[in-house]
Amino acid sequence: MKGARWLVLGGAVAGFLGVLGLHRPGASGALAPGPAGSAGPGAAAAGPPGTVTGPVENYGYGELATRVAISHGRITGVSVPVLKTAEQFSQELASRSIPVLRHEVLAAQSARIQAVSGATYTSEAYAQSVQAALDKAHFR
């Protein structure tokens, strides 16, 4: 029985290390922090109104990219022009979580949003793509 305990402990440690390996370096509890010194929600955007597309983000269960619409210094819309998932469950999870994430971005006027429970990787990829789009648009 002593050998079984070591196997269980070894399996737990290996699983824990595997989970840690899935996380990106520098990830913390907050999603996609803005650049240092950036202004808060409602701050004016530099440049003309329009749309800007963030990069395709790979997130373990697929990939996605976001397109952000900005008008008069506000985020007015977020869409997902690229969404490829590994399997049907991931597709269903993304279809349920993306509207929630869109609402979060519009409410926060930022990519600093809470992850959707059960869709952490999708949430992180979404926030990273939105933040990159906002950076491209010089939105502050």
C-alpha positions as CSV (number, residue, x, y, z in Angstrom):
1,M,0.0,0.0,0.0
2,K,3.0,2.3,0.5
3,G,3.7,2.1,-3.2
4,A,0.1,3.2,-4.1
5,R,0.4,6.3,-2.0
6,W,3.6,7.3,-3.9
7,L,1.8,6.7,-7.2
8,V,-1.1,8.9,-6.2
9,L,1.2,11.6,-4.9
10,G,3.4,11.4,-8.1
11,G,0.3,11.6,-10.3
12,A,-1.0,14.6,-8.4
13,V,2.3,16.4,-8.7
14,A,2.5,15.6,-12.4
15,G,-1.0,16.8,-13.0
16,F,-0.3,20.0,-11.1
17,L,2.8,20.6,-13.2
18,G,0.9,19.9,-16.4
19,V,-1.7,22.5,-15.5
20,L,1.0,25.1,-14.7
21,G,2.6,24.3,-18.1
22,L,-0.6,25.3,-19.9
23,H,-0.6,28.8,-18.4
24,R,1.2,31.5,-20.3
25,P,4.2,33.1,-18.5
26,G,3.4,36.2,-16.7
27,A,-0.4,35.4,-16.4
28,S,-2.0,36.6,-13.3
29,G,-5.6,36.8,-12.0
30,A,-6.4,39.9,-14.1
31,L,-6.9,39.4,-17.8
32,A,-5.0,41.4,-20.3
33,P,-3.8,44.3,-18.2
34,G,-3.5,47.6,-20.0
35,P,-0.2,49.4,-20.5
36,A,1.2,51.3,-17.6
37,G,-0.2,54.8,-17.3
38,S,-3.2,54.1,-19.5
39,A,-6.4,56.1,-18.8
40,G,-9.5,54.5,-17.3
41,P,-12.8,53.7,-19.0
42,G,-14.4,56.4,-21.1
43,A,-11.0,58.0,-22.0
44,A,-10.7,59.4,-25.4
45,A,-9.3,57.4,-28.2
46,A,-6.6,58.8,-30.4
47,G,-7.4,58.6,-34.1
48,P,-10.6,58.4,-36.1
49,P,-13.6,56.2,-35.3
50,G,-13.7,52.8,-37.0
51,T,-12.9,49.1,-36.5
52,V,-9.7,47.4,-35.8
53,T,-9.0,43.7,-35.7
54,G,-6.9,42.0,-33.0
55,P,-4.5,39.1,-33.8
56,V,-5.6,35.5,-33.9
57,E,-5.0,34.0,-30.4
58,N,-4.4,30.3,-29.9
59,Y,-5.9,29.1,-26.6
60,G,-5.5,25.3,-26.4
61,Y,-9.0,24.5,-27.5
62,G,-8.9,26.5,-30.7
63,E,-8.1,30.0,-31.9
64,L,-10.0,33.3,-32.1
65,A,-9.6,36.9,-33.1
66,T,-11.7,39.9,-32.2
67,R,-12.8,43.0,-34.1
68,V,-13.4,46.1,-32.0
69,A,-15.5,49.1,-33.2
70,I,-14.6,52.5,-31.7
71,S,-16.6,55.7,-32.0
72,H,-16.2,59.0,-30.2
73,G,-13.7,57.6,-27.8
74,R,-15.9,54.6,-26.8
75,I,-15.9,50.9,-27.6
76,T,-19.2,50.5,-29.4
77,G,-18.9,46.9,-30.5
78,V,-16.9,43.7,-30.4
79,S,-17.2,40.8,-32.8
80,V,-15.3,37.6,-33.4
81,P,-14.4,37.2,-37.1
82,V,-12.2,34.2,-36.5
83,L,-13.3,31.3,-34.3
84,K,-11.9,27.8,-34.9
85,T,-12.4,25.2,-32.2
86,A,-10.9,21.8,-31.6
87,E,-14.2,19.9,-31.0
88,Q,-18.0,20.4,-30.6
89,F,-17.9,21.0,-26.8
90,S,-15.4,23.9,-27.3
91,Q,-17.6,25.4,-30.0
92,E,-20.6,25.3,-27.7
93,L,-18.6,26.7,-24.8
94,A,-17.4,29.6,-27.0
95,S,-20.8,30.3,-28.3
96,R,-22.1,30.7,-24.7
97,S,-19.1,32.6,-23.4
98,I,-18.4,35.1,-26.2
99,P,-21.6,37.1,-25.8
100,V,-20.8,37.4,-22.0
101,L,-17.3,38.5,-22.8
102,R,-18.6,41.1,-25.3
103,H,-20.9,42.5,-22.7
104,E,-18.0,42.7,-20.2
105,V,-15.8,44.6,-22.7
106,L,-18.6,47.1,-23.5
107,A,-19.4,47.7,-19.9
108,A,-15.8,48.1,-18.8
109,Q,-14.7,50.0,-21.9
110,S,-11.6,48.0,-21.6
111,A,-10.1,44.5,-22.1
112,R,-9.6,44.2,-18.3
113,I,-12.5,41.9,-17.8
114,Q,-13.4,38.9,-15.6
115,A,-13.1,35.4,-17.1
116,V,-16.2,33.4,-17.8
117,S,-16.3,30.5,-15.3
118,G,-15.5,27.3,-17.2
119,A,-14.1,29.2,-20.2
120,T,-10.9,30.6,-18.7
121,Y,-8.7,30.0,-21.8
122,T,-11.3,31.3,-24.2
123,S,-11.7,34.4,-21.9
124,E,-8.0,35.0,-21.8
125,A,-7.6,34.7,-25.6
126,Y,-10.6,37.0,-26.1
127,A,-9.2,39.7,-23.8
128,Q,-5.7,39.5,-25.3
129,S,-7.1,39.9,-28.8
130,V,-9.3,42.8,-27.7
131,Q,-6.3,44.5,-25.9
132,A,-4.1,44.1,-29.0
133,A,-6.8,45.7,-31.1
134,L,-7.2,48.6,-28.7
135,D,-3.5,49.1,-28.6
136,K,-3.4,49.1,-32.5
137,A,-6.2,51.8,-32.4
138,H,-4.3,53.8,-29.7
139,F,-7.4,53.6,-27.5
140,R,-6.7,55.0,-24.0
